[in-house]
Amino acid sequence: MFLHMPEQADQALAVLLKRLREERHVTQEQLAFDAGITASALSRIERGLNSPGWMTVKRIIEALDVTLIELATYLEGSCLSTGAQPAHDFLARCGKPPAP
């Protein structure tokens, strides 16, 4: 499923980033620090209130040990709309086990 509306893409990204962070048992504060952004900014991104720029997304996913290709592939899948597939399962299928 391709996300046509910017709002859908922003919300899907927000849900996925939060899910990835929580699956890694990382606090917002720690991820924000690792990504070089404020915890407040990360909170707004995860709630879909801010639309991050590409460099911010890149820093966040690098801190989560996820590639841009993995992120884009997951966002285009139908998993987010159904909630049926945890992010770590998807990443494991892509050959990248989740971080401990």
C-alpha positions in Angstrom: 0.0 0.0 0.0 1.5 3.3 -1.0 0.8 6.2 1.3 -0.6 9.0 -0.9 -1.5 11.6 1.6 1.3 13.4 3.5 -0.8 13.2 6.7 -0.9 9.4 6.4 2.8 9.2 5.8 3.6 11.4 8.8 1.3 9.3 11.0 2.7 6.0 9.7 6.2 7.3 10.3 5.3 8.4 13.8 3.8 5.0 14.7 6.7 3.1 13.3 9.4 5.2 15.0 7.7 4.9 18.3 7.2 1.1 17.9 10.8 0.6 16.9 12.0 2.6 19.9 9.7 0.8 22.3 10.7 -2.7 21.0 14.3 -1.8 21.7 13.4 -0.6 25.3 14.9 2.8 24.6 13.5 5.9 26.3 12.6 9.0 24.3 15.4 10.8 26.1 18.1 8.3 25.2 17.0 8.0 21.5 16.8 11.8 21.3 20.3 12.1 22.7 21.7 9.5 20.4 20.0 11.2 17.4 21.1 14.7 18.4 17.6 16.1 18.8 15.6 17.2 21.9 13.3 14.8 23.7 10.5 17.3 23.1 11.1 17.1 19.3 11.1 13.3 19.3 7.9 13.3 21.4 6.2 15.5 18.8 7.5 13.4 15.9 6.2 10.2 17.6 2.8 11.7 18.2 2.6 12.9 14.5 2.6 16.6 15.5 5.9 17.4 13.7 6.9 16.3 10.3 10.7 15.6 10.6 13.1 16.5 7.8 15.1 13.7 6.1 18.3 14.4 8.1 16.3 14.1 11.3 14.7 10.8 10.2 18.2 9.6 9.1 19.7 10.4 12.5 16.8 8.7 14.4 16.9 5.5 12.3 20.6 5.3 12.6 20.3 5.5 16.3 17.7 2.7 16.1 20.1 0.7 13.8 17.5 0.6 11.0 18.3 1.5 7.4 16.3 3.9 5.2 15.5 1.0 2.9 14.1 -1.0 5.8 12.1 2.0 7.0 10.6 2.7 3.6 9.8 -0.9 2.9 8.0 -1.2 6.2 6.1 2.0 5.7 4.8 0.8 2.3 3.6 -2.5 3.7 0.2 -3.0 5.0 1.3 -3.9 8.5 0.8 -0.5 10.0 -2.8 -0.3 9.0 -3.7 -3.7 10.4 -1.2 -3.6 13.4 -0.7 -7.3 12.7 3.1 -7.4 12.4 5.6 -6.1 15.0 8.4 -4.1 13.6 11.0 -6.5 14.9 9.5 -9.4 12.9 9.7 -7.3 9.8 13.3 -6.4 10.4 14.2 -10.0 11.2 12.8 -11.1 7.9 14.9 -8.5 6.2 18.0 -10.1 7.6 18.5 -7.5 10.4 17.8 -8.9 13.8 16.5 -6.2 16.3 19.0 -4.7 18.7 18.9 -6.2 22.2 
